[in-house]
Amino acid sequence: MPVEGMRTTLFKPSPSTSPARSTPHRQTFSDTLMDENIENAQELISKWDVTHSSSLHCDVTNLFASDNRYEARHYLNSIKDLQIAMRYYISQDPASDKLVLAQNLMQTAMKTLEKEFYIILKSKRQHLDPESVSRASRSSVSEDESDQEDGESRSVGEDSISEVELVSMAAMEDLKAIAECMIGAGYGKECVKVFKIIRKSIVDESLYHLMNSESRLSLAQIQKMDWEVLEVKIKTWLKAVKVAVKTLFYGERVLCDKVFSSSPSMKESCFADITGEGALSLFLFPENVAKCKKAPERIFRTLDLYEAIADLWTEIEPIFDLESTSTIRQQAINSLIKLGEAALAMLTEFETAISKFNSKAAVPGGGIHPLTRYVMNYITFLIDYSGVLTDILADCPPTVPSSLPEAYLGSPMSADGTSTSAISTRLAWLVLVMLCKLDGNAEMYKDVALSYLFLANNLQYVVNKVQKSSLKLLLGDEWIEKHEAKVRQYASNYERMGWNKVFAALPDANDNQMTTPQVTECFKRFNSSFEDAYNNQATWVVSDSKLRDHIKVSVASKIVPVYREFYGKYRQVVVRKEGVVRFAPDDLGNYLSDLLFGTGVSGSNLSLSSSSSVSVSSVTSSSGHSRGGRSR
């Protein structure tokens, strides 16, 4: 029989077979494998069935305990095999009883995994705190890089990782494995719910311990606070924000990314829901502080807040780079903007306060004015924030009149050699406003010489502050040189106005033919003018020792040598006339040495009954004087 005829005979339907009845399903090799998958899964799933326990969270042996790790992995693999079997029966026989059994086993397995997920999150909480997670993550990255560079095995790298970090890494791996399994089985929603509840409570609790109630304060509450109380809360926030960003939020981002690495949408949802509320409250606090009263003395804490956010921005941005956390990034930016605006307003208020300052009385002795001390201390403190101020002033140049003299605004050139920095100009302007105010205060002195001494004192104080601080770098050597020249000019004016009568009383060095009456009159005129000048300046003060010595050496150099020559030439002419020669040359040096310490008594008379116990000789050749030791 031909082959074709045989194929027809063998495959020809039997006449007795009814065309209305289906052929019974025969057990195939694939059926056998799927059945084995279900049987193996049923054995493991039933063993760890949490429905046999009284509670989902009861204290029973955990599947993911350290002594069950092999079985835990086998359990997860069996669920994957069960999924394969379910897909097979859905495609082959959707009404199969085995598919129903597999679905029931899957539900039981998911409840078990949900319980295990919860237990790991709770029992390993200490090892899953943000600090441990952050440290474990960094150690893992460091070791991976080391392995790649050195070609060493992972076991060698683990020796350098602490036990806490190893536990943290293991817990994260377990959570990740469970999450992947549940998400793959379509139970990701249940997994995410458990994760969010537990982790949000941990983050909120951590923020509370860091901040107490500061992050929850409303704008109205902050505005009603005394500054001393608010300042304490700002200090607390400054410490907390570093920990929150570098450890808390960073660690939580690492944990979310690790556990839900198989689902970008779920890891984003978890991180946003867990940290969103706390982070928004944290970064809202500085903005609320910025909306408070713009008092000048508050600028330093305002700049502290600005600096803290600015320094952390390179970490804030990548941590909250998700679309769902964009509001947190924006809140941090808003706080920076508001703090910058507040700082500018405080600088303006400070300038206004200087301009409106009114002295009720002149400073005794022409000493340092309280305004000078306050303003210069304020400005030198501002220098500590030069980097922050540069950022703030970059987009808001100071409103300084362009017609200002270059001597006041001279400062180092910028890197391109074309212009000065905004902060240099702004600070130089504040110094100028203060100096102009001091010019007005100098007019309160009735004695012109004292007014010049006052100006010399205060400008020297300003120059010293600039030289001894970072202001020197901002204002520059040229600024210092010009103002030092101004100090010397003020000192010269004081010398001229305060001692002009004494200088005038000295005899003409070229007059060699003086009569006895002329000599007598010259001595008396000198005695009177020197006593008046001395008594008038007994309470005057020069605070800077170098400036004080410079002034006294200059005065002595103009008086003592001329008087010494006159004294040596004509003293014998009037020696018998009592009271005519009242000063020896060395006496003048000693009296001058005692001046400008501000320790004399106003209106006191120069006493000649006591002698000088210390002689100051060669004053013109000396570079300076110490205070005389003459008893009074």
C-alpha positions as CSV (number, residue, x, y, z in Angstrom):
1,M,0.0,0.0,0.0
2,P,1.4,3.4,-0.9
3,V,2.6,5.6,2.0
4,E,0.1,8.3,1.3
5,G,-2.7,5.7,1.6
6,M,-1.4,4.4,4.9
7,R,-1.4,8.0,6.4
8,T,-4.9,8.4,5.3
9,T,-6.0,5.1,6.8
10,L,-4.2,5.8,10.2
11,F,-5.5,9.3,10.7
12,K,-9.0,8.7,9.4
13,P,-11.6,9.4,12.1
14,S,-13.3,6.3,13.5
15,P,-16.9,6.0,12.3
16,S,-18.0,5.4,15.9
17,T,-16.5,8.7,17.1
18,S,-19.2,11.3,17.5
19,P,-18.1,14.7,16.0
20,A,-20.0,16.5,18.9
21,R,-17.7,15.2,21.7
22,S,-14.2,16.7,22.5
23,T,-11.1,14.6,22.8
24,P,-10.0,14.1,26.4
25,H,-6.9,16.2,27.5
26,R,-3.8,14.1,27.6
27,Q,-1.0,14.7,30.2
28,T,2.0,16.3,28.5
29,F,5.5,16.8,29.6
30,S,4.8,20.5,30.2
31,D,1.7,19.5,32.3
32,T,3.9,17.3,34.4
33,L,6.4,20.1,35.0
34,M,3.7,22.6,35.9
35,D,2.1,20.2,38.3
36,E,5.4,19.6,40.0
37,N,5.8,23.4,40.4
38,I,2.4,23.7,42.1
39,E,3.1,20.7,44.3
40,N,6.5,22.0,45.4
41,A,5.1,25.5,46.0
42,Q,2.2,24.1,48.0
43,E,4.5,22.3,50.3
44,L,6.6,25.4,51.2
45,I,3.7,27.9,51.2
46,S,1.6,25.7,53.5
47,K,4.6,25.3,55.8
48,W,4.8,29.1,56.3
49,D,1.1,29.8,56.0
50,V,0.4,32.8,58.4
51,T,-3.3,32.1,58.3
52,H,-2.7,29.3,60.8
53,S,-1.4,32.0,63.2
54,S,-3.7,34.1,65.4
55,S,-2.3,37.3,64.0
56,L,-0.5,38.7,61.0
57,H,2.2,40.1,63.3
58,C,2.4,37.3,65.8
59,D,5.7,36.2,67.3
60,V,6.6,33.1,65.3
61,T,9.7,31.8,63.6
62,N,10.5,34.1,60.6
63,L,11.0,32.8,57.2
64,F,13.8,35.3,56.6
65,A,15.6,34.6,59.9
66,S,19.3,34.0,59.6
67,D,18.9,30.2,60.0
68,N,16.3,30.0,57.3
69,R,18.0,32.0,54.6
70,Y,18.3,29.1,52.2
71,E,14.7,28.2,52.6
72,A,13.6,31.8,52.2
73,R,15.4,31.9,48.8
74,H,13.8,28.6,47.9
75,Y,10.4,30.0,48.9
76,L,10.8,33.0,46.6
77,N,11.9,30.7,43.7
78,S,8.9,28.5,44.3
79,I,6.6,31.5,43.9
80,K,8.2,32.3,40.6
81,D,7.6,28.7,39.5
82,L,4.1,29.0,40.7
83,Q,3.6,32.1,38.5
84,I,4.9,30.2,35.5
85,A,2.4,27.4,36.2
86,M,-0.4,29.9,36.5
87,R,0.4,31.6,33.2
88,Y,0.7,28.1,31.6
89,Y,-2.8,27.0,32.8
90,I,-4.3,30.4,31.9
91,S,-3.2,29.8,28.3
92,Q,-4.0,26.1,28.2
93,D,-7.0,25.5,30.4
94,P,-8.4,28.7,32.1
95,A,-11.1,26.6,33.9
96,S,-8.6,24.1,35.4
97,D,-8.9,23.3,39.1
98,K,-5.2,23.5,39.2
99,L,-5.3,27.1,38.2
100,V,-7.7,27.8,41.1
101,L,-5.4,26.0,43.5
102,A,-2.4,28.0,42.2
103,Q,-4.3,31.2,42.7
104,N,-5.2,30.3,46.3
105,L,-1.6,29.4,47.0
106,M,-0.4,32.7,45.6
107,Q,-2.7,34.7,47.8
108,T,-1.5,32.7,50.8
109,A,2.1,33.3,49.8
110,M,1.6,37.0,49.4
111,K,0.2,37.2,53.0
112,T,3.2,35.4,54.2
113,L,5.6,37.7,52.4
114,E,3.6,40.8,53.5
115,K,4.1,39.6,57.1
116,E,7.8,38.9,56.5
117,F,8.2,42.3,54.9
118,Y,6.6,43.9,58.0
119,I,8.7,41.9,60.4
120,I,12.0,42.8,58.7
121,L,11.0,46.5,58.7
122,K,10.2,46.4,62.4
123,S,12.8,44.0,63.8
124,K,15.6,45.5,61.8
125,R,14.6,49.0,62.5
126,Q,17.8,49.8,64.3
127,H,19.8,48.5,61.3
128,L,17.5,50.3,58.8
129,D,17.7,53.7,60.4
130,P,18.9,56.4,57.9
131,E,22.3,56.6,59.4
132,S,23.0,52.9,59.1
133,V,21.5,52.7,55.6
134,S,23.6,55.7,54.5
135,R,26.8,54.2,56.0
136,A,26.1,50.8,54.5
137,S,25.4,52.3,51.1
138,R,28.6,54.3,51.1
139,S,30.6,51.3,52.3
140,S,29.0,49.2,49.5
141,V,29.9,51.7,46.9
142,S,33.4,52.1,48.3
143,E,34.0,48.4,48.3
144,D,32.6,47.9,44.8
145,E,35.1,50.5,43.5
146,S,37.9,48.9,45.4
147,D,37.1,45.5,44.0
148,Q,37.0,46.9,40.5
149,E,40.4,48.7,40.9
150,D,42.2,45.9,42.8
151,G,40.5,42.8,41.4
152,E,40.0,41.5,44.9
153,S,37.2,39.1,45.9
154,R,34.2,40.4,47.7
155,S,35.0,38.4,50.8
156,V,38.1,40.4,51.3
157,G,36.2,43.6,51.0
158,E,33.7,42.5,53.6
159,D,36.4,42.4,56.3
160,S,36.4,46.2,56.3
161,I,32.6,46.6,56.7
162,S,31.2,46.6,60.2
163,E,28.8,44.1,61.5
164,V,26.0,46.7,61.7
165,E,26.6,47.6,58.0
166,L,26.5,43.9,57.0
167,V,23.2,43.4,58.8
168,S,21.8,46.6,57.2
169,M,22.9,45.4,53.7
170,A,21.4,42.0,54.3
171,A,18.1,43.4,55.5
172,M,17.8,45.7,52.4
173,E,18.5,42.7,50.1
174,D,15.7,40.7,51.8
175,L,13.3,43.6,51.5
176,K,14.3,44.1,47.9
177,A,13.7,40.4,47.1
178,I,10.3,40.4,48.8
179,A,9.3,43.6,47.0
180,E,10.3,42.3,43.6
181,C,8.4,39.0,44.2
182,M,5.2,40.8,45.4
183,I,5.4,43.4,42.6
184,G,5.9,40.6,40.0
185,A,2.9,38.8,41.4
186,G,0.7,41.9,41.2
187,Y,0.8,42.6,44.9
188,G,3.0,45.7,44.9
189,K,0.3,47.9,46.3
190,E,0.1,45.9,49.6
191,C,3.9,45.9,49.8
192,V,4.1,49.7,49.3
193,K,1.4,50.3,51.9
194,V,3.3,48.5,54.6
195,F,6.6,50.2,53.7
196,K,5.1,53.7,53.7
197,I,3.4,53.3,57.1
198,I,6.4,52.0,58.9
199,R,9.1,54.2,57.2
200,K,7.1,57.4,57.5
201,S,6.7,57.0,61.2
202,I,10.4,56.5,61.5
203,V,11.3,59.6,59.5
204,D,8.7,61.7,61.3
205,E,10.0,60.5,64.7
206,S,13.6,61.3,63.7
207,L,12.7,64.8,62.5
208,Y,10.8,65.4,65.8
209,H,13.9,64.4,67.8
210,L,16.1,66.6,65.6
211,M,13.8,69.6,65.6
212,N,11.4,69.2,68.5
213,S,8.6,71.4,67.4
214,E,10.5,73.9,65.3
215,S,9.6,72.5,61.9
216,R,5.9,72.6,62.7
217,L,5.8,76.3,63.8
218,S,3.5,78.5,61.8
219,L,4.4,81.9,60.4
220,A,2.2,83.5,63.0
221,Q,3.9,81.7,65.9
222,I,7.3,82.6,64.6
223,Q,6.5,86.3,64.2
224,K,5.2,86.5,67.8
225,M,8.3,85.0,69.3
226,D,10.9,87.1,71.1
227,W,14.1,87.2,69.2
228,E,16.1,85.4,71.9
229,V,13.6,82.5,71.8
230,L,13.6,82.4,68.0
231,E,17.4,82.5,67.8
232,V,17.6,79.3,69.9
233,K,15.2,77.6,67.5
234,I,17.3,78.8,64.6
235,K,20.4,77.2,66.2
236,T,18.5,74.0,66.6
237,W,17.4,74.1,63.0
238,L,20.9,74.7,61.7
239,K,22.1,71.6,63.5
240,A,19.1,69.5,62.4
241,V,19.1,70.4,58.7
242,K,22.6,68.9,58.2
243,V,21.6,65.6,59.8
244,A,18.3,65.6,58.0
245,V,19.7,66.1,54.5
246,K,23.0,64.2,54.8
247,T,21.7,61.2,56.8
248,L,17.9,61.1,57.1
249,F,16.7,62.0,53.7
250,Y,19.7,60.6,51.9
251,G,19.3,57.3,53.8
252,E,15.6,57.1,53.0
253,R,16.3,57.7,49.3
254,V,18.9,54.9,49.3
255,L,16.5,52.5,51.0
256,C,13.6,53.3,48.7
257,D,15.7,53.0,45.6
258,K,17.2,49.7,46.8
259,V,14.0,48.0,47.9
260,F,11.8,49.1,45.0
261,S,14.5,49.1,42.3
262,S,12.3,47.0,40.1
263,S,9.6,49.7,40.0
264,P,10.6,53.3,39.4
265,S,7.1,54.6,40.0
266,M,6.8,52.8,43.3
267,K,10.2,53.9,44.7
268,E,9.3,57.5,43.7
269,S,5.9,57.2,45.3
270,C,7.4,55.7,48.5
271,F,10.1,58.3,48.9
272,A,7.8,61.3,48.2
273,D,5.1,60.1,50.6
274,I,7.5,59.2,53.4
275,T,9.7,62.4,53.3
276,G,7.5,65.0,51.6
277,E,5.7,66.4,54.5
278,G,8.7,66.5,56.9
279,A,11.0,68.0,54.2
280,L,8.5,70.7,53.2
281,S,8.1,71.7,56.9
282,L,11.9,71.7,57.4
283,F,12.6,74.0,54.5
284,L,9.6,76.2,55.1
285,F,11.0,77.3,58.5
286,P,13.8,79.6,57.1
287,E,11.3,81.3,54.8
288,N,9.0,82.0,57.7
289,V,12.0,83.4,59.7
290,A,12.9,85.6,56.7
291,K,9.4,87.2,56.9
292,C,9.9,88.4,60.4
293,K,11.1,91.9,61.5
294,K,14.2,93.1,59.4
295,A,16.2,94.3,62.4
296,P,20.0,94.8,61.5
297,E,21.2,92.6,64.3
298,R,19.2,89.6,62.9
299,I,21.2,89.5,59.7
300,F,23.8,87.1,61.0
301,R,21.3,84.3,61.8
302,T,19.6,85.1,58.6
303,L,22.9,84.5,56.7
304,D,23.5,81.4,58.7
305,L,20.2,80.0,57.4
306,Y,21.0,81.0,53.9
307,E,24.5,79.5,54.1
308,A,23.2,76.2,55.5
309,I,20.8,75.7,52.6
310,A,23.3,76.9,50.0
311,D,26.0,74.6,51.3
312,L,23.6,71.6,51.3
313,W,22.1,72.4,47.9
314,T,24.4,70.0,46.0
315,E,23.0,67.2,48.2
316,I,19.4,68.5,48.3
317,E,19.0,68.6,44.6
318,P,20.0,64.9,43.8
319,I,18.1,63.6,46.8
320,F,14.9,65.3,45.7
321,D,15.4,65.1,42.0
322,L,12.1,63.3,41.4
323,E,9.2,64.9,39.7
324,S,7.0,64.2,42.8
325,T,9.5,65.9,45.1
326,S,9.9,69.1,42.9
327,T,7.9,71.0,45.5
328,I,10.6,70.3,48.1
329,R,13.3,71.6,45.8
330,Q,11.3,74.6,45.1
331,Q,10.6,75.3,48.8
332,A,14.4,75.2,49.5
333,I,14.9,77.7,46.6
334,N,12.1,79.9,47.9
335,S,13.7,80.0,51.3
336,L,17.0,81.0,49.7
337,I,15.3,83.8,47.8
338,K,13.4,85.1,50.8
339,L,16.5,84.9,53.1
340,G,18.5,86.8,50.5
341,E,15.9,89.5,50.3
342,A,15.7,89.7,54.1
343,A,19.5,90.1,54.3
344,L,19.5,92.9,51.8
345,A,16.6,94.6,53.7
346,M,18.6,94.3,56.9
347,L,21.7,95.9,55.3
348,T,19.6,98.8,54.1
349,E,18.1,99.1,57.6
350,F,21.6,99.1,59.1
351,E,22.6,101.9,56.7
352,T,19.5,103.9,57.7
353,A,20.2,103.4,61.4
354,I,23.7,104.8,60.9
355,S,22.4,107.8,59.0
356,K,19.8,108.5,61.7
357,F,22.0,108.0,64.7
358,N,22.2,111.1,66.9
359,S,24.7,111.6,69.7
360,K,23.4,113.5,72.7
361,A,26.8,114.4,73.9
362,A,30.4,114.4,72.6
363,V,32.6,111.4,73.6
364,P,34.9,112.6,76.5
365,G,38.5,113.2,75.6
366,G,37.8,112.7,71.9
367,G,37.9,108.9,72.3
368,I,36.4,106.2,70.2
369,H,32.7,106.7,69.5
370,P,30.3,103.8,70.3
371,L,28.9,104.1,66.8
372,T,32.4,103.5,65.4
373,R,32.9,100.4,67.5
374,Y,29.4,99.0,66.7
375,V,29.6,99.6,63.0
376,M,33.1,98.2,62.5
377,N,32.3,95.1,64.6
378,Y,29.2,94.6,62.6
379,I,31.0,94.9,59.3
380,T,33.9,92.6,60.4
381,F,31.3,90.0,61.4
382,L,29.7,90.4,58.0
383,I,33.1,89.5,56.4
384,D,32.7,85.9,57.8
385,Y,29.8,85.6,55.3
386,S,31.6,87.2,52.3
387,G,30.8,84.2,50.1
388,V,27.1,84.2,50.9
389,L,26.9,88.0,50.6
390,T,28.6,87.8,47.2
391,D,25.9,85.5,46.0
392,I,23.1,87.7,47.5
393,L,24.6,90.9,46.1
394,A,25.4,89.4,42.7
395,D,22.0,90.1,41.2
396,C,21.3,93.2,43.3
397,P,24.1,95.8,43.1
398,P,24.1,98.3,45.9
399,T,22.6,101.7,45.3
400,V,25.8,103.6,45.8
401,P,26.1,107.1,44.2
402,S,28.4,106.9,41.2
403,S,29.9,110.3,42.2
404,L,31.5,109.0,45.3
405,P,35.2,109.8,45.7
406,E,37.4,106.9,44.6
407,A,39.4,107.3,47.8
408,Y,36.5,105.9,49.8
409,L,35.6,103.1,47.4
410,G,39.0,102.0,46.3
411,S,39.4,98.3,46.5
412,P,41.1,95.4,44.8
413,M,40.3,94.8,41.2
414,S,38.3,91.8,40.3
415,A,39.9,88.8,38.6
416,D,39.5,90.4,35.2
417,G,40.9,93.6,36.4
418,T,37.9,95.7,35.3
419,S,35.8,96.3,38.4
420,T,35.4,95.9,42.1
421,S,33.2,93.3,43.7
422,A,29.7,94.2,44.8
423,I,30.5,93.3,48.4
424,S,33.6,95.5,48.5
425,T,31.6,98.4,47.3
426,R,28.8,97.9,49.7
427,L,31.0,97.6,52.7
428,A,33.1,100.6,51.7
429,W,29.9,102.5,51.3
430,L,28.8,101.6,54.9
431,V,32.1,102.7,56.3
432,L,31.8,106.0,54.4
433,V,28.3,106.6,55.7
434,M,29.6,106.1,59.3
435,L,32.6,108.4,58.7
436,C,30.3,111.1,57.4
437,K,28.3,110.8,60.5
438,L,31.4,111.1,62.7
439,D,32.3,114.3,60.8
440,G,29.1,115.7,62.1
441,N,29.7,114.5,65.6
442,A,33.1,116.2,65.6
443,E,31.4,119.5,65.4
444,M,30.0,119.0,68.9
445,Y,33.4,119.8,70.4
446,K,34.0,123.4,71.2
447,D,37.8,123.0,70.9
448,V,38.8,122.5,67.2
449,A,42.0,120.6,68.2
450,L,39.9,118.1,70.1
451,S,37.5,117.6,67.2
452,Y,40.5,116.7,65.0
453,L,41.8,114.4,67.7
454,F,38.4,112.7,67.8
455,L,38.5,112.2,64.0
456,A,42.0,110.8,64.1
457,N,41.1,108.4,66.9
458,N,38.0,107.0,65.2
459,L,39.5,106.8,61.7
460,Q,42.6,105.0,63.2
461,Y,40.2,102.6,64.8
462,V,38.6,101.9,61.5
463,V,41.9,101.4,59.7
464,N,43.1,99.0,62.5
465,K,39.9,97.0,62.1
466,V,40.3,96.7,58.4
467,Q,44.0,95.7,58.7
468,K,43.4,93.0,61.3
469,S,40.4,91.4,59.5
470,S,39.5,90.0,56.1
471,L,38.3,93.5,55.2
472,K,41.8,94.2,54.1
473,L,41.4,91.7,51.3
474,L,38.1,93.3,50.2
475,L,39.0,97.0,50.5
476,G,42.6,96.7,49.5
477,D,45.9,98.3,50.3
478,E,45.1,101.5,48.4
479,W,42.0,102.1,50.6
480,I,44.2,101.6,53.7
481,E,46.9,103.9,52.5
482,K,44.5,106.7,51.7
483,H,42.8,106.5,55.0
484,E,46.1,106.3,56.9
485,A,47.1,109.5,55.2
486,K,43.8,111.0,56.3
487,V,44.6,110.0,59.9
488,R,48.0,111.7,59.7
489,Q,46.3,114.8,58.3
490,Y,43.8,114.8,61.3
491,A,46.7,114.4,63.7
492,S,48.7,117.2,62.0
493,N,45.6,119.5,62.3
494,Y,45.3,118.6,66.0
495,E,48.9,119.4,66.6
496,R,48.7,122.7,64.8
497,M,45.4,123.8,66.6
498,G,46.3,122.4,70.0
499,W,49.9,123.6,70.3
500,N,50.0,126.6,68.0
501,K,50.3,129.1,70.9
502,V,53.1,127.1,72.4
503,F,54.9,127.0,69.1
504,A,54.4,130.7,68.8
505,A,55.8,131.4,72.3
506,L,59.1,129.8,71.4
507,P,61.8,132.4,70.6
508,D,63.2,132.9,67.1
509,A,66.3,130.8,66.8
510,N,68.0,133.5,64.8
511,D,67.5,136.2,67.4
512,N,70.9,136.3,69.3
513,Q,70.6,139.7,70.8
514,M,67.7,139.4,73.3
515,T,67.6,141.8,76.2
516,T,66.9,140.6,79.8
517,P,63.3,141.9,79.7
518,Q,62.8,140.2,76.3
519,V,64.1,136.9,77.7
520,T,61.9,137.2,80.8
521,E,58.8,137.9,78.7
522,C,59.6,134.9,76.4
523,F,59.9,132.5,79.4
524,K,56.7,133.8,80.9
525,R,54.8,133.6,77.6
526,F,56.1,130.1,77.1
527,N,55.2,129.0,80.6
528,S,51.7,130.3,80.3
529,S,51.0,128.8,76.8
530,F,52.4,125.4,77.8
531,E,50.5,125.3,81.0
532,D,47.3,126.2,79.2
533,A,47.8,123.6,76.5
534,Y,48.7,120.9,79.0
535,N,45.8,121.6,81.4
536,N,43.4,121.8,78.5
537,Q,44.5,118.4,77.2
538,A,44.8,116.6,80.5
539,T,41.7,114.5,79.8
540,W,42.2,114.0,76.1
541,V,42.9,110.5,74.9
542,V,44.4,108.7,71.9
543,S,43.5,105.0,72.1
544,D,46.0,103.6,69.6
545,S,49.4,103.4,71.1
546,K,51.3,103.9,67.9
547,L,49.3,107.0,66.9
548,R,49.7,108.4,70.5
549,D,53.5,108.0,70.4
550,H,53.6,109.4,66.9
551,I,51.7,112.6,68.0
552,K,53.8,113.1,71.2
553,V,57.1,112.6,69.4
554,S,56.0,115.0,66.7
555,V,55.0,117.7,69.3
556,A,58.1,117.1,71.4
557,S,60.3,117.4,68.4
558,K,58.9,120.9,67.6
559,I,59.1,122.2,71.2
560,V,61.9,120.5,73.3
561,P,64.9,121.1,71.0
562,V,64.1,124.8,70.5
563,Y,63.3,125.3,74.2
564,R,66.5,123.4,75.2
565,E,68.6,125.7,73.2
566,F,66.9,128.8,74.5
567,Y,67.0,127.5,78.1
568,G,70.8,126.8,77.8
569,K,71.6,130.2,76.4
570,Y,69.4,132.5,78.6
571,R,68.7,130.7,81.8
572,Q,71.6,132.4,83.7
573,V,70.3,135.8,82.5
574,V,67.1,135.4,84.6
575,V,68.3,132.9,87.2
576,R,67.8,135.4,90.1
577,K,64.2,136.2,89.0
578,E,62.0,133.7,90.8
579,G,59.2,132.0,88.8
580,V,60.5,133.0,85.4
581,V,62.1,129.7,84.5
582,R,59.5,127.1,85.5
583,F,60.4,124.2,83.2
584,A,63.6,122.4,82.5
585,P,63.8,120.8,79.1
586,D,63.5,117.3,80.6
587,D,60.4,118.4,82.4
588,L,58.7,119.2,79.1
589,G,59.4,115.7,77.8
590,N,58.0,114.2,81.0
591,Y,54.8,116.3,80.9
592,L,54.3,115.5,77.2
593,S,54.8,111.8,77.9
594,D,51.9,111.9,80.4
595,L,49.4,113.4,77.9
596,L,46.8,111.6,75.7
597,F,46.1,108.7,78.1
598,G,42.9,110.4,79.2
599,T,43.7,109.9,82.9
600,G,44.1,113.5,83.9
601,V,41.4,115.6,85.7
602,S,39.5,118.2,83.7
603,G,40.5,121.7,84.6
604,S,43.4,120.7,86.7
605,N,46.5,122.9,87.0
606,L,49.9,121.9,86.1
607,S,51.8,121.4,89.4
608,L,55.4,122.3,89.8
609,S,55.8,121.4,93.4
610,S,56.7,117.8,92.6
611,S,59.7,116.7,90.6
612,S,60.0,114.3,87.7
613,S,61.3,111.0,88.8
614,V,61.9,109.8,85.2
615,S,63.8,111.9,82.7
616,V,62.8,111.6,79.1
617,S,65.9,112.7,77.1
618,S,66.6,113.0,73.5
619,V,63.0,113.0,72.6
620,T,63.7,114.1,69.1
621,S,65.9,111.1,68.3
622,S,63.5,108.6,69.9
623,S,61.0,106.7,67.8
624,G,58.5,106.7,70.7
625,H,57.8,107.3,74.4
626,S,56.5,105.3,77.2
627,R,54.2,107.0,79.7
628,G,56.2,109.2,82.1
629,G,56.6,108.1,85.7
630,R,56.3,111.6,87.2
631,S,54.4,111.6,90.5
632,R,51.5,113.9,91.0
